[in-house]
Structures are given as structure tokens and as C-alpha cells.
């Protein structure tokens, strides 16, 4: 099953390369991955993606303050000597990560796989990354999510009808049902929009995409 954190990291790297701190910041601010966005979880996830060949390291060199213009001839010469030093002390490396071509292919497959829509958090992340999918793939995932919500609502309503529940427990069930109904209304709105741009397909093609 696709790891939500790994999928989020791949989604960030689809745009451009990032270093570790940028990944952590964007996971929280752009993709809403908060609880698991610690360096203790991010770097092991990055390591797994590297071993699979989906991302790779990029070392970028940045000039240190001493290599900037000093405004004097003697200062410029000193800076030049530092830059030319064999040990490279005039620059420091910063490790960033970028997507590989295999990573781009794998990302598209993982993002569009309905079998990995295991919870609301996973689906919310996919929604945040929907721009990387075709309209037809977006419709397929939305329909899959809708079917899961309908089944969940049916289950909640059946439990709420239990005569043994007291008023407090029944109130919790009713609240849960309303939350699912709101999600369903949102999904239906999204489906209306996406279906207007999706390309009509025959039943065989749709069945193949859903596998």
C-alpha cells in the first residue's frame, strides 16, 4: 500500500527540487501533512524513495559570505584566493532532492491507484495533487471515494438505529452521519466539475483503468 508521506514527497518534487527543510515546510503548509512531517519520519521516507530509484540527491554549492564583493582591491584578491583553494572552502554544499524519470512514472501510478484510497487523509492528499492527473483519472478516484462514503453512511445509520444506544451515543452517530453527508455533497460537486472535462470512454476502457 502506498505510503502517504512518500506520495506527498513525490508530489512536491514533481515541481522542482527541494532540500529537506523545504520538504518539511511544504508538507505542512501546502499538503496538510502535519503529524508525520518530522525530520525523524521524512528522512527515512526519502531514503526509501532513493533506494527505489524514484528520487536522487543533488548537491548545490552556495558561496560563503567571504566570496562576495568587498569593495576593495585587496579584499577582492583575498576572496579570489579563497575561491580557488583546492579544498573548496569558498563554497559549501547543500543537499537537495529531485525526481527521476522512473519516479515520475511511479508517482502517476501511485496517485491514480484507487486501491490505496484507504482513508480520508489519503484521499485529501490526492485531491491536493489532482492537477497531476488526467480528468478521467480524477473522475475515477472521485467515484471510488463516493462509493466508500455511501457504504460508510449506510453503516453509520444502521448502527444509529440500534435500540440499545442511549441518547448520547446516538447523538455521536448522528453527528458522524452528518459529517459523511457533507463529504458526499463535496464529492458530488467535484464530480460535476470533473465530468464536464473528462473524455467519454466505453465500459471496457473504464474497467481497465479501474484495475
CNS distance restraints for C-alpha pairs under 8 A (distance, minus, plus):
assign (resid   1 and name CA) (resid 116 and name CA) 5.87 0.50 0.50
assign (resid   2 and name CA) (resid   6 and name CA) 7.64 0.50 0.50
assign (resid   2 and name CA) (resid   7 and name CA) 7.08 0.50 0.50
assign (resid   2 and name CA) (resid 110 and name CA) 6.65 0.50 0.50
assign (resid   2 and name CA) (resid 116 and name CA) 6.09 0.50 0.50
assign (resid   3 and name CA) (resid   7 and name CA) 6.23 0.50 0.50
assign (resid   4 and name CA) (resid   8 and name CA) 6.22 0.50 0.50
assign (resid   4 and name CA) (resid 122 and name CA) 6.17 0.50 0.50
assign (resid   4 and name CA) (resid 125 and name CA) 7.79 0.50 0.50
assign (resid   5 and name CA) (resid   9 and name CA) 6.29 0.50 0.50
assign (resid   5 and name CA) (resid  33 and name CA) 7.63 0.50 0.50
assign (resid   5 and name CA) (resid  36 and name CA) 7.36 0.50 0.50
assign (resid   5 and name CA) (resid  37 and name CA) 7.94 0.50 0.50
assign (resid   5 and name CA) (resid  42 and name CA) 7.56 0.50 0.50
assign (resid   5 and name CA) (resid  45 and name CA) 7.17 0.50 0.50
assign (resid   6 and name CA) (resid  10 and name CA) 6.24 0.50 0.50
assign (resid   6 and name CA) (resid  45 and name CA) 5.87 0.50 0.50
assign (resid   6 and name CA) (resid  46 and name CA) 7.35 0.50 0.50
assign (resid   6 and name CA) (resid  49 and name CA) 7.31 0.50 0.50
assign (resid   7 and name CA) (resid  11 and name CA) 6.18 0.50 0.50
assign (resid   7 and name CA) (resid 107 and name CA) 7.05 0.50 0.50
assign (resid   7 and name CA) (resid 110 and name CA) 7.44 0.50 0.50
assign (resid   7 and name CA) (resid 111 and name CA) 7.36 0.50 0.50
assign (resid   8 and name CA) (resid  12 and name CA) 6.38 0.50 0.50
assign (resid   8 and name CA) (resid  27 and name CA) 7.00 0.50 0.50
assign (resid   8 and name CA) (resid  31 and name CA) 7.27 0.50 0.50
assign (resid   8 and name CA) (resid  33 and name CA) 8.00 0.50 0.50
assign (resid   8 and name CA) (resid 125 and name CA) 7.15 0.50 0.50
assign (resid   9 and name CA) (resid  13 and name CA) 6.36 0.50 0.50
assign (resid   9 and name CA) (resid  23 and name CA) 6.95 0.50 0.50
assign (resid   9 and name CA) (resid  27 and name CA) 7.52 0.50 0.50
assign (resid   9 and name CA) (resid  46 and name CA) 7.77 0.50 0.50
assign (resid  10 and name CA) (resid  14 and name CA) 6.29 0.50 0.50
assign (resid  10 and name CA) (resid  99 and name CA) 7.24 0.50 0.50
assign (resid  10 and name CA) (resid 103 and name CA) 7.60 0.50 0.50
assign (resid  10 and name CA) (resid 107 and name CA) 6.47 0.50 0.50
assign (resid  11 and name CA) (resid  15 and name CA) 7.66 0.50 0.50
assign (resid  11 and name CA) (resid 107 and name CA) 7.40 0.50 0.50
assign (resid  11 and name CA) (resid 129 and name CA) 6.72 0.50 0.50
assign (resid  12 and name CA) (resid  16 and name CA) 7.37 0.50 0.50
assign (resid  12 and name CA) (resid  18 and name CA) 7.95 0.50 0.50
assign (resid  12 and name CA) (resid  23 and name CA) 7.26 0.50 0.50
assign (resid  12 and name CA) (resid  26 and name CA) 7.61 0.50 0.50
assign (resid  12 and name CA) (resid  27 and name CA) 7.96 0.50 0.50
assign (resid  13 and name CA) (resid  17 and name CA) 5.51 0.50 0.50
assign (resid  13 and name CA) (resid  18 and name CA) 6.70 0.50 0.50
assign (resid  13 and name CA) (resid  97 and name CA) 7.54 0.50 0.50
assign (resid  13 and name CA) (resid  98 and name CA) 5.80 0.50 0.50
assign (resid  13 and name CA) (resid  99 and name CA) 5.78 0.50 0.50
assign (resid  14 and name CA) (resid  98 and name CA) 7.98 0.50 0.50
assign (resid  14 and name CA) (resid  99 and name CA) 6.48 0.50 0.50
assign (resid  14 and name CA) (resid 104 and name CA) 7.14 0.50 0.50
assign (resid  16 and name CA) (resid  98 and name CA) 6.71 0.50 0.50
assign (resid  17 and name CA) (resid  96 and name CA) 6.35 0.50 0.50
assign (resid  17 and name CA) (resid  97 and name CA) 5.32 0.50 0.50
assign (resid  17 and name CA) (resid  98 and name CA) 4.41 0.50 0.50
assign (resid  17 and name CA) (resid  99 and name CA) 7.30 0.50 0.50
assign (resid  18 and name CA) (resid  22 and name CA) 5.85 0.50 0.50
assign (resid  18 and name CA) (resid  23 and name CA) 6.17 0.50 0.50
assign (resid  18 and name CA) (resid  96 and name CA) 5.25 0.50 0.50
assign (resid  18 and name CA) (resid  97 and name CA) 5.50 0.50 0.50
assign (resid  18 and name CA) (resid  98 and name CA) 6.84 0.50 0.50
assign (resid  19 and name CA) (resid  23 and name CA) 6.33 0.50 0.50
assign (resid  19 and name CA) (resid  94 and name CA) 7.67 0.50 0.50
assign (resid  19 and name CA) (resid  95 and name CA) 6.08 0.50 0.50
assign (resid  19 and name CA) (resid  96 and name CA) 3.97 0.50 0.50
assign (resid  19 and name CA) (resid  97 and name CA) 5.98 0.50 0.50
assign (resid  20 and name CA) (resid  24 and name CA) 6.35 0.50 0.50
assign (resid  20 and name CA) (resid  39 and name CA) 7.99 0.50 0.50
assign (resid  20 and name CA) (resid  42 and name CA) 7.98 0.50 0.50
assign (resid  20 and name CA) (resid  43 and name CA) 7.68 0.50 0.50
assign (resid  20 and name CA) (resid  95 and name CA) 7.93 0.50 0.50
assign (resid  20 and name CA) (resid  96 and name CA) 6.88 0.50 0.50
assign (resid  20 and name CA) (resid  97 and name CA) 7.98 0.50 0.50
assign (resid  21 and name CA) (resid  25 and name CA) 6.24 0.50 0.50
assign (resid  22 and name CA) (resid  26 and name CA) 6.05 0.50 0.50
assign (resid  23 and name CA) (resid  27 and name CA) 5.98 0.50 0.50
assign (resid  24 and name CA) (resid  28 and name CA) 6.68 0.50 0.50
assign (resid  24 and name CA) (resid  37 and name CA) 5.84 0.50 0.50
assign (resid  24 and name CA) (resid  38 and name CA) 6.96 0.50 0.50
assign (resid  24 and name CA) (resid  39 and name CA) 7.31 0.50 0.50
assign (resid  24 and name CA) (resid  42 and name CA) 7.32 0.50 0.50
assign (resid  25 and name CA) (resid  29 and name CA) 6.12 0.50 0.50
assign (resid  26 and name CA) (resid  30 and name CA) 5.11 0.50 0.50
assign (resid  26 and name CA) (resid  31 and name CA) 6.75 0.50 0.50
assign (resid  27 and name CA) (resid  31 and name CA) 5.08 0.50 0.50
assign (resid  27 and name CA) (resid  32 and name CA) 6.13 0.50 0.50
assign (resid  27 and name CA) (resid  33 and name CA) 5.17 0.50 0.50
assign (resid  27 and name CA) (resid  34 and name CA) 7.07 0.50 0.50
assign (resid  27 and name CA) (resid  37 and name CA) 6.60 0.50 0.50
assign (resid  28 and name CA) (resid  32 and name CA) 4.75 0.50 0.50
assign (resid  28 and name CA) (resid  33 and name CA) 4.94 0.50 0.50
assign (resid  28 and name CA) (resid  34 and name CA) 5.09 0.50 0.50
assign (resid  28 and name CA) (resid  37 and name CA) 6.93 0.50 0.50
assign (resid  31 and name CA) (resid 125 and name CA) 6.37 0.50 0.50
assign (resid  31 and name CA) (resid 128 and name CA) 6.34 0.50 0.50
assign (resid  32 and name CA) (resid 125 and name CA) 7.64 0.50 0.50
assign (resid  33 and name CA) (resid  37 and name CA) 6.12 0.50 0.50
assign (resid  36 and name CA) (resid  41 and name CA) 6.43 0.50 0.50
assign (resid  36 and name CA) (resid  42 and name CA) 7.76 0.50 0.50
assign (resid  37 and name CA) (resid  41 and name CA) 6.65 0.50 0.50
assign (resid  37 and name CA) (resid  42 and name CA) 6.27 0.50 0.50
assign (resid  38 and name CA) (resid  42 and name CA) 5.98 0.50 0.50
assign (resid  39 and name CA) (resid  43 and name CA) 5.84 0.50 0.50
assign (resid  40 and name CA) (resid  44 and name CA) 7.07 0.50 0.50
assign (resid  41 and name CA) (resid  45 and name CA) 6.37 0.50 0.50
assign (resid  42 and name CA) (resid  46 and name CA) 6.18 0.50 0.50
assign (resid  43 and name CA) (resid  47 and name CA) 6.06 0.50 0.50
assign (resid  44 and name CA) (resid  48 and name CA) 6.30 0.50 0.50
assign (resid  45 and name CA) (resid  49 and name CA) 6.34 0.50 0.50
assign (resid  46 and name CA) (resid  50 and name CA) 6.15 0.50 0.50
assign (resid  46 and name CA) (resid  55 and name CA) 7.94 0.50 0.50
assign (resid  47 and name CA) (resid  51 and name CA) 6.23 0.50 0.50
assign (resid  48 and name CA) (resid  52 and name CA) 6.31 0.50 0.50
assign (resid  49 and name CA) (resid  53 and name CA) 6.35 0.50 0.50
assign (resid  49 and name CA) (resid  54 and name CA) 5.37 0.50 0.50
assign (resid  49 and name CA) (resid  55 and name CA) 5.90 0.50 0.50
assign (resid  50 and name CA) (resid  54 and name CA) 5.88 0.50 0.50
assign (resid  50 and name CA) (resid  55 and name CA) 5.09 0.50 0.50
assign (resid  50 and name CA) (resid  56 and name CA) 5.79 0.50 0.50
assign (resid  53 and name CA) (resid 100 and name CA) 7.15 0.50 0.50
assign (resid  53 and name CA) (resid 102 and name CA) 7.02 0.50 0.50
assign (resid  53 and name CA) (resid 103 and name CA) 6.93 0.50 0.50
assign (resid  54 and name CA) (resid  99 and name CA) 6.21 0.50 0.50
assign (resid  54 and name CA) (resid 100 and name CA) 5.45 0.50 0.50
assign (resid  54 and name CA) (resid 101 and name CA) 7.52 0.50 0.50
assign (resid  54 and name CA) (resid 102 and name CA) 5.69 0.50 0.50
assign (resid  54 and name CA) (resid 103 and name CA) 3.71 0.50 0.50
assign (resid  54 and name CA) (resid 104 and name CA) 7.44 0.50 0.50
assign (resid  54 and name CA) (resid 106 and name CA) 7.44 0.50 0.50
assign (resid  55 and name CA) (resid  97 and name CA) 6.53 0.50 0.50
assign (resid  55 and name CA) (resid  98 and name CA) 5.51 0.50 0.50
assign (resid  55 and name CA) (resid  99 and name CA) 4.42 0.50 0.50
assign (resid  55 and name CA) (resid 100 and name CA) 5.18 0.50 0.50
assign (resid  55 and name CA) (resid 103 and name CA) 6.12 0.50 0.50
assign (resid  56 and name CA) (resid  97 and name CA) 5.55 0.50 0.50
assign (resid  56 and name CA) (resid  98 and name CA) 5.58 0.50 0.50
assign (resid  56 and name CA) (resid  99 and name CA) 6.47 0.50 0.50
assign (resid  56 and name CA) (resid 100 and name CA) 6.68 0.50 0.50
assign (resid  57 and name CA) (resid  95 and name CA) 6.54 0.50 0.50
assign (resid  57 and name CA) (resid  96 and name CA) 5.74 0.50 0.50
assign (resid  57 and name CA) (resid  97 and name CA) 4.62 0.50 0.50
assign (resid  57 and name CA) (resid  98 and name CA) 6.57 0.50 0.50
assign (resid  58 and name CA) (resid  95 and name CA) 5.81 0.50 0.50
assign (resid  58 and name CA) (resid  96 and name CA) 4.98 0.50 0.50
assign (resid  58 and name CA) (resid  97 and name CA) 5.57 0.50 0.50
assign (resid  58 and name CA) (resid  98 and name CA) 6.94 0.50 0.50
assign (resid  59 and name CA) (resid  93 and name CA) 5.93 0.50 0.50
assign (resid  59 and name CA) (resid  94 and name CA) 5.55 0.50 0.50
assign (resid  59 and name CA) (resid  95 and name CA) 4.70 0.50 0.50
assign (resid  59 and name CA) (resid  96 and name CA) 6.13 0.50 0.50
assign (resid  60 and name CA) (resid  93 and name CA) 5.46 0.50 0.50
assign (resid  60 and name CA) (resid  94 and name CA) 5.29 0.50 0.50
assign (resid  60 and name CA) (resid  95 and name CA) 6.55 0.50 0.50
assign (resid  60 and name CA) (resid  96 and name CA) 7.34 0.50 0.50
assign (resid  61 and name CA) (resid  91 and name CA) 5.91 0.50 0.50
assign (resid  61 and name CA) (resid  92 and name CA) 5.46 0.50 0.50
assign (resid  61 and name CA) (resid  93 and name CA) 4.44 0.50 0.50
assign (resid  61 and name CA) (resid  94 and name CA) 6.29 0.50 0.50
assign (resid  62 and name CA) (resid  91 and name CA) 5.47 0.50 0.50
assign (resid  62 and name CA) (resid  92 and name CA) 5.52 0.50 0.50
assign (resid  62 and name CA) (resid  93 and name CA) 6.33 0.50 0.50
assign (resid  62 and name CA) (resid  94 and name CA) 7.42 0.50 0.50
assign (resid  63 and name CA) (resid  67 and name CA) 6.10 0.50 0.50
assign (resid  63 and name CA) (resid  68 and name CA) 7.62 0.50 0.50
assign (resid  63 and name CA) (resid  90 and name CA) 6.25 0.50 0.50
assign (resid  63 and name CA) (resid  91 and name CA) 4.68 0.50 0.50
assign (resid  63 and name CA) (resid  92 and name CA) 6.71 0.50 0.50
assign (resid  64 and name CA) (resid  68 and name CA) 7.55 0.50 0.50
assign (resid  64 and name CA) (resid  90 and name CA) 5.88 0.50 0.50
assign (resid  64 and name CA) (resid  91 and name CA) 5.54 0.50 0.50
assign (resid  64 and name CA) (resid  92 and name CA) 6.90 0.50 0.50
assign (resid  66 and name CA) (resid  79 and name CA) 6.10 0.50 0.50
assign (resid  66 and name CA) (resid  90 and name CA) 7.29 0.50 0.50
assign (resid  67 and name CA) (resid  79 and name CA) 4.98 0.50 0.50
assign (resid  67 and name CA) (resid  80 and name CA) 7.20 0.50 0.50
assign (resid  67 and name CA) (resid  82 and name CA) 7.44 0.50 0.50
assign (resid  67 and name CA) (resid  83 and name CA) 6.87 0.50 0.50
assign (resid  67 and name CA) (resid  90 and name CA) 6.42 0.50 0.50
assign (resid  68 and name CA) (resid  79 and name CA) 7.39 0.50 0.50
assign (resid  69 and name CA) (resid  75 and name CA) 7.75 0.50 0.50
assign (resid  69 and name CA) (resid  76 and name CA) 6.37 0.50 0.50
assign (resid  70 and name CA) (resid  75 and name CA) 5.51 0.50 0.50
assign (resid  70 and name CA) (resid  76 and name CA) 6.13 0.50 0.50
assign (resid  71 and name CA) (resid  75 and name CA) 7.11 0.50 0.50
assign (resid  71 and name CA) (resid  76 and name CA) 7.39 0.50 0.50
assign (resid  72 and name CA) (resid  76 and name CA) 6.18 0.50 0.50
assign (resid  73 and name CA) (resid  77 and name CA) 6.28 0.50 0.50
assign (resid  74 and name CA) (resid  78 and name CA) 6.25 0.50 0.50
assign (resid  75 and name CA) (resid  79 and name CA) 6.17 0.50 0.50
assign (resid  76 and name CA) (resid  80 and name CA) 6.12 0.50 0.50
assign (resid  77 and name CA) (resid  81 and name CA) 6.21 0.50 0.50
assign (resid  78 and name CA) (resid  82 and name CA) 6.35 0.50 0.50
assign (resid  79 and name CA) (resid  83 and name CA) 6.27 0.50 0.50
assign (resid  79 and name CA) (resid  90 and name CA) 7.99 0.50 0.50
assign (resid  80 and name CA) (resid  84 and name CA) 6.24 0.50 0.50
assign (resid  81 and name CA) (resid  85 and name CA) 6.27 0.50 0.50
assign (resid  82 and name CA) (resid  88 and name CA) 7.76 0.50 0.50
assign (resid  82 and name CA) (resid  89 and name CA) 6.65 0.50 0.50
assign (resid  82 and name CA) (resid  90 and name CA) 5.38 0.50 0.50
assign (resid  83 and name CA) (resid  88 and name CA) 6.64 0.50 0.50
assign (resid  83 and name CA) (resid  89 and name CA) 7.02 0.50 0.50
assign (resid  83 and name CA) (resid  90 and name CA) 4.68 0.50 0.50
assign (resid  83 and name CA) (resid  91 and name CA) 7.36 0.50 0.50
assign (resid  84 and name CA) (resid  88 and name CA) 7.16 0.50 0.50
assign (resid  84 and name CA) (resid  90 and name CA) 7.79 0.50 0.50
assign (resid  85 and name CA) (resid  89 and name CA) 6.71 0.50 0.50
assign (resid  85 and name CA) (resid  90 and name CA) 7.48 0.50 0.50
assign (resid  88 and name CA) (resid  92 and name CA) 7.86 0.50 0.50
assign (resid  99 and name CA) (resid 103 and name CA) 5.67 0.50 0.50
assign (resid  99 and name CA) (resid 104 and name CA) 6.58 0.50 0.50
assign (resid 100 and name CA) (resid 104 and name CA) 6.39 0.50 0.50
assign (resid 101 and name CA) (resid 105 and name CA) 6.54 0.50 0.50
assign (resid 102 and name CA) (resid 106 and name CA) 6.15 0.50 0.50
assign (resid 103 and name CA) (resid 107 and name CA) 5.89 0.50 0.50
assign (resid 104 and name CA) (resid 108 and name CA) 6.40 0.50 0.50
assign (resid 105 and name CA) (resid 109 and name CA) 6.46 0.50 0.50
assign (resid 106 and name CA) (resid 110 and name CA) 6.07 0.50 0.50
assign (resid 107 and name CA) (resid 111 and name CA) 5.94 0.50 0.50
assign (resid 108 and name CA) (resid 112 and name CA) 6.18 0.50 0.50
assign (resid 108 and name CA) (resid 132 and name CA) 7.42 0.50 0.50
assign (resid 108 and name CA) (resid 133 and name CA) 7.20 0.50 0.50
assign (resid 109 and name CA) (resid 113 and name CA) 6.10 0.50 0.50
assign (resid 110 and name CA) (resid 116 and name CA) 7.87 0.50 0.50
assign (resid 111 and name CA) (resid 126 and name CA) 6.50 0.50 0.50
assign (resid 111 and name CA) (resid 133 and name CA) 7.89 0.50 0.50
assign (resid 112 and name CA) (resid 133 and name CA) 7.22 0.50 0.50
assign (resid 112 and name CA) (resid 137 and name CA) 6.30 0.50 0.50
assign (resid 112 and name CA) (resid 138 and name CA) 7.74 0.50 0.50
assign (resid 112 and name CA) (resid 141 and name CA) 7.03 0.50 0.50
assign (resid 113 and name CA) (resid 117 and name CA) 7.68 0.50 0.50
assign (resid 113 and name CA) (resid 141 and name CA) 7.97 0.50 0.50
assign (resid 113 and name CA) (resid 210 and name CA) 7.97 0.50 0.50
assign (resid 114 and name CA) (resid 140 and name CA) 7.90 0.50 0.50
assign (resid 114 and name CA) (resid 141 and name CA) 5.95 0.50 0.50
assign (resid 114 and name CA) (resid 144 and name CA) 6.74 0.50 0.50
assign (resid 114 and name CA) (resid 210 and name CA) 7.20 0.50 0.50
assign (resid 116 and name CA) (resid 122 and name CA) 7.81 0.50 0.50
assign (resid 117 and name CA) (resid 122 and name CA) 5.95 0.50 0.50
assign (resid 117 and name CA) (resid 123 and name CA) 5.92 0.50 0.50
assign (resid 117 and name CA) (resid 145 and name CA) 7.38 0.50 0.50
assign (resid 118 and name CA) (resid 122 and name CA) 6.51 0.50 0.50
assign (resid 118 and name CA) (resid 123 and name CA) 7.80 0.50 0.50
assign (resid 119 and name CA) (resid 123 and name CA) 6.49 0.50 0.50
assign (resid 120 and name CA) (resid 124 and name CA) 6.05 0.50 0.50
assign (resid 121 and name CA) (resid 125 and name CA) 6.31 0.50 0.50
assign (resid 122 and name CA) (resid 126 and name CA) 6.44 0.50 0.50
assign (resid 123 and name CA) (resid 127 and name CA) 6.22 0.50 0.50
assign (resid 123 and name CA) (resid 145 and name CA) 7.67 0.50 0.50
assign (resid 124 and name CA) (resid 128 and name CA) 6.37 0.50 0.50
assign (resid 125 and name CA) (resid 129 and name CA) 6.47 0.50 0.50
assign (resid 126 and name CA) (resid 130 and name CA) 5.91 0.50 0.50
assign (resid 129 and name CA) (resid 133 and name CA) 7.84 0.50 0.50
assign (resid 130 and name CA) (resid 138 and name CA) 6.71 0.50 0.50
assign (resid 133 and name CA) (resid 137 and name CA) 6.03 0.50 0.50
assign (resid 133 and name CA) (resid 138 and name CA) 6.29 0.50 0.50
assign (resid 134 and name CA) (resid 138 and name CA) 6.29 0.50 0.50
assign (resid 134 and name CA) (resid 198 and name CA) 8.00 0.50 0.50
assign (resid 135 and name CA) (resid 139 and name CA) 6.24 0.50 0.50
assign (resid 135 and name CA) (resid 194 and name CA) 6.02 0.50 0.50
assign (resid 135 and name CA) (resid 195 and name CA) 7.51 0.50 0.50
assign (resid 135 and name CA) (resid 197 and name CA) 6.22 0.50 0.50
assign (resid 135 and name CA) (resid 198 and name CA) 4.84 0.50 0.50
assign (resid 135 and name CA) (resid 199 and name CA) 7.56 0.50 0.50
assign (resid 136 and name CA) (resid 140 and name CA) 6.27 0.50 0.50
assign (resid 136 and name CA) (resid 194 and name CA) 7.86 0.50 0.50
assign (resid 136 and name CA) (resid 195 and name CA) 7.83 0.50 0.50
assign (resid 136 and name CA) (resid 198 and name CA) 5.02 0.50 0.50
assign (resid 136 and name CA) (resid 199 and name CA) 6.51 0.50 0.50
assign (resid 137 and name CA) (resid 141 and name CA) 6.33 0.50 0.50
assign (resid 137 and name CA) (resid 209 and name CA) 7.89 0.50 0.50
assign (resid 138 and name CA) (resid 142 and name CA) 6.15 0.50 0.50
assign (resid 138 and name CA) (resid 194 and name CA) 7.02 0.50 0.50
assign (resid 139 and name CA) (resid 143 and name CA) 6.08 0.50 0.50
assign (resid 139 and name CA) (resid 191 and name CA) 6.27 0.50 0.50
assign (resid 139 and name CA) (resid 194 and name CA) 6.08 0.50 0.50
assign (resid 139 and name CA) (resid 195 and name CA) 6.54 0.50 0.50
assign (resid 139 and name CA) (resid 198 and name CA) 7.44 0.50 0.50
assign (resid 140 and name CA) (resid 144 and name CA) 6.19 0.50 0.50
assign (resid 140 and name CA) (resid 210 and name CA) 7.07 0.50 0.50
assign (resid 141 and name CA) (resid 145 and name CA) 6.12 0.50 0.50
assign (resid 142 and name CA) (resid 146 and name CA) 6.07 0.50 0.50
assign (resid 142 and name CA) (resid 187 and name CA) 6.54 0.50 0.50
assign (resid 142 and name CA) (resid 190 and name CA) 7.67 0.50 0.50
assign (resid 142 and name CA) (resid 191 and name CA) 6.54 0.50 0.50
assign (resid 143 and name CA) (resid 147 and name CA) 6.23 0.50 0.50
assign (resid 143 and name CA) (resid 191 and name CA) 7.60 0.50 0.50
assign (resid 144 and name CA) (resid 148 and name CA) 6.48 0.50 0.50
assign (resid 145 and name CA) (resid 149 and name CA) 6.28 0.50 0.50
assign (resid 145 and name CA) (resid 187 and name CA) 7.94 0.50 0.50
assign (resid 146 and name CA) (resid 150 and name CA) 6.17 0.50 0.50
assign (resid 146 and name CA) (resid 184 and name CA) 6.45 0.50 0.50
assign (resid 146 and name CA) (resid 187 and name CA) 6.57 0.50 0.50
assign (resid 146 and name CA) (resid 188 and name CA) 7.93 0.50 0.50
assign (resid 147 and name CA) (resid 151 and name CA) 6.31 0.50 0.50
assign (resid 148 and name CA) (resid 152 and name CA) 6.17 0.50 0.50
assign (resid 149 and name CA) (resid 153 and name CA) 6.06 0.50 0.50
assign (resid 149 and name CA) (resid 180 and name CA) 6.54 0.50 0.50
assign (resid 149 and name CA) (resid 183 and name CA) 7.75 0.50 0.50
assign (resid 149 and name CA) (resid 184 and name CA) 6.71 0.50 0.50
assign (resid 150 and name CA) (resid 154 and name CA) 6.23 0.50 0.50
assign (resid 150 and name CA) (resid 184 and name CA) 7.72 0.50 0.50
assign (resid 151 and name CA) (resid 155 and name CA) 6.30 0.50 0.50
assign (resid 152 and name CA) (resid 156 and name CA) 6.26 0.50 0.50
assign (resid 152 and name CA) (resid 180 and name CA) 7.68 0.50 0.50
assign (resid 153 and name CA) (resid 157 and name CA) 6.18 0.50 0.50
assign (resid 153 and name CA) (resid 177 and name CA) 5.93 0.50 0.50
assign (resid 153 and name CA) (resid 180 and name CA) 6.29 0.50 0.50
assign (resid 153 and name CA) (resid 181 and name CA) 7.49 0.50 0.50
assign (resid 154 and name CA) (resid 158 and name CA) 6.21 0.50 0.50
assign (resid 155 and name CA) (resid 159 and name CA) 6.29 0.50 0.50
assign (resid 156 and name CA) (resid 160 and name CA) 6.12 0.50 0.50
assign (resid 156 and name CA) (resid 173 and name CA) 6.39 0.50 0.50
assign (resid 156 and name CA) (resid 176 and name CA) 7.36 0.50 0.50
assign (resid 156 and name CA) (resid 177 and name CA) 6.24 0.50 0.50
assign (resid 157 and name CA) (resid 161 and name CA) 6.35 0.50 0.50
assign (resid 157 and name CA) (resid 173 and name CA) 7.47 0.50 0.50
assign (resid 157 and name CA) (resid 174 and name CA) 7.73 0.50 0.50
assign (resid 157 and name CA) (resid 177 and name CA) 6.94 0.50 0.50
assign (resid 158 and name CA) (resid 162 and name CA) 7.08 0.50 0.50
assign (resid 159 and name CA) (resid 173 and name CA) 7.50 0.50 0.50
assign (resid 160 and name CA) (resid 165 and name CA) 7.46 0.50 0.50
assign (resid 160 and name CA) (resid 170 and name CA) 5.58 0.50 0.50
assign (resid 160 and name CA) (resid 173 and name CA) 5.61 0.50 0.50
assign (resid 160 and name CA) (resid 174 and name CA) 7.01 0.50 0.50
assign (resid 165 and name CA) (resid 169 and name CA) 5.80 0.50 0.50
assign (resid 165 and name CA) (resid 170 and name CA) 5.93 0.50 0.50
assign (resid 166 and name CA) (resid 170 and name CA) 6.16 0.50 0.50
assign (resid 167 and name CA) (resid 171 and name CA) 6.04 0.50 0.50
assign (resid 168 and name CA) (resid 172 and name CA) 6.44 0.50 0.50
assign (resid 169 and name CA) (resid 173 and name CA) 6.46 0.50 0.50
assign (resid 170 and name CA) (resid 174 and name CA) 6.21 0.50 0.50
assign (resid 171 and name CA) (resid 175 and name CA) 6.16 0.50 0.50
assign (resid 172 and name CA) (resid 176 and name CA) 6.24 0.50 0.50
assign (resid 173 and name CA) (resid 177 and name CA) 6.21 0.50 0.50
assign (resid 174 and name CA) (resid 178 and name CA) 6.29 0.50 0.50
assign (resid 175 and name CA) (resid 179 and name CA) 6.37 0.50 0.50
assign (resid 176 and name CA) (resid 180 and name CA) 6.42 0.50 0.50
assign (resid 177 and name CA) (resid 181 and name CA) 6.19 0.50 0.50
assign (resid 178 and name CA) (resid 182 and name CA) 6.24 0.50 0.50
assign (resid 179 and name CA) (resid 183 and name CA) 6.43 0.50 0.50
assign (resid 180 and name CA) (resid 184 and name CA) 6.18 0.50 0.50
assign (resid 181 and name CA) (resid 185 and name CA) 6.25 0.50 0.50
assign (resid 182 and name CA) (resid 186 and name CA) 6.32 0.50 0.50
assign (resid 183 and name CA) (resid 187 and name CA) 6.16 0.50 0.50
assign (resid 184 and name CA) (resid 188 and name CA) 6.08 0.50 0.50
assign (resid 185 and name CA) (resid 189 and name CA) 6.33 0.50 0.50
assign (resid 186 and name CA) (resid 190 and name CA) 6.31 0.50 0.50
assign (resid 187 and name CA) (resid 191 and name CA) 6.07 0.50 0.50
assign (resid 188 and name CA) (resid 192 and name CA) 6.23 0.50 0.50
assign (resid 189 and name CA) (resid 193 and name CA) 6.54 0.50 0.50
assign (resid 190 and name CA) (resid 194 and name CA) 6.16 0.50 0.50
assign (resid 191 and name CA) (resid 195 and name CA) 5.81 0.50 0.50
assign (resid 192 and name CA) (resid 196 and name CA) 6.56 0.50 0.50
assign (resid 193 and name CA) (resid 197 and name CA) 7.27 0.50 0.50
assign (resid 194 and name CA) (resid 198 and name CA) 6.17 0.50 0.50
assign (resid 201 and name CA) (resid 205 and name CA) 6.15 0.50 0.50
assign (resid 201 and name CA) (resid 206 and name CA) 6.43 0.50 0.50
assign (resid 202 and name CA) (resid 206 and name CA) 6.48 0.50 0.50
assign (resid 203 and name CA) (resid 207 and name CA) 6.14 0.50 0.50
assign (resid 204 and name CA) (resid 208 and name CA) 6.28 0.50 0.50
assign (resid 205 and name CA) (resid 209 and name CA) 6.32 0.50 0.50
assign (resid 206 and name CA) (resid 210 and name CA) 6.23 0.50 0.50
assign (resid 207 and name CA) (resid 211 and name CA) 6.62 0.50 0.50
